[in-house]
């Protein structure tokens, strides 16, 4: 059964087309990698399926009662909320159920026997729901995810508005994973994660029983967690079964076959045009020339996609610098507020040195 259906999707910006008659489906439990060169429209596609962007043509249909979780790195976090508060907000619907349960308990003293029976039945349903979703071990689950993503090192009781952009993204990812939606939409989730945290996220997604769509340039990570690849290229979206390495194998074969068919067709076109040019004026061969011209007119022309230009870097050789490359003294890195302590660095050719500010230097700050 499809969780998400996208049919005949077309979209562009100005006179530049991004998608042309694209279709997509997501089945329950599928782990999809969405791949393609930068600028092909991966993030635009995510914005369209989440409703943040309206397509020029086509339709997007979600199954009923599907909970969607999207890692939006531009989400605004409220001042005064701690890292722990944000992670626990993943269970806000369970806390609302607990409040409802408490309200029912408060009304029981004034209830009639019939009302009491209905209340007890509703209480039992709520209690079962809370137990089933591990409500009574929420704190331990929050701590587990916090440790797994390195949020405990940031400080679980720190105000989220004081964190860097990368740290906030970690917090949002942690909240999203705790929510366990029916479908996860993840755009470069390994950004800002070190190797240890990526390993944990890999294991988490491997065991994730629901569906997810993942955009990532981390090939080993993709290979470890996806079983379907959707490839975006030249306004098209094509489906491949398997991991990224399998996709590359099949894609290379398809590309080679298309190029061979293109060369054969170009050879045939050249021969047909040559025959028509030489014989259309002769009475004896005019009919044959017209027949070949009709064949040319009806031919579905194979087109090869233009190769995307690849960046090239050229570095000029320069004279050897002096012994000392750079020195920093009491350097503080930050924006409106400092993000680092005072840094004193000295780098020489083949040698570097770092030292802490003295107590008297720190007092001057």
CORPEVEN-V875226 format. One record per run of one state. SS is the DSSP state (H for helix, E for strand, C for the rest). FROM is the first residue (numbers start at 1). LEN is the number of residues. Records with the same first field share a line. If there is no record, write none. Layout:
SS: FROM-LEN + FROM-LEN
//
This chain:
C: 1-1 + 14-2 + 28-3 + 36-6 + 50-7 + 63-5 + 71-11 + 111-2 + 133-2 + 149-2 + 155-4 + 163-2 + 180-3 + 188-7 + 207-4 + 216-3 + 226-2 + 234-2 + 242-2 + 280-6 + 299-25 + 332-2 + 335-3 + 339-4 + 349-2 + 356-3 + 365-1
E: 2-12 + 16-12 + 31-5 + 57-6 + 68-3 + 82-1 + 159-1 + 183-5 + 211-5 + 228-6 + 236-6 + 324-8 + 334-1 + 338-1 + 343-6 + 351-5
H: 42-8 + 83-28 + 113-20 + 135-14 + 151-4 + 160-3 + 165-15 + 195-12 + 219-7 + 244-36 + 286-13 + 359-6
//
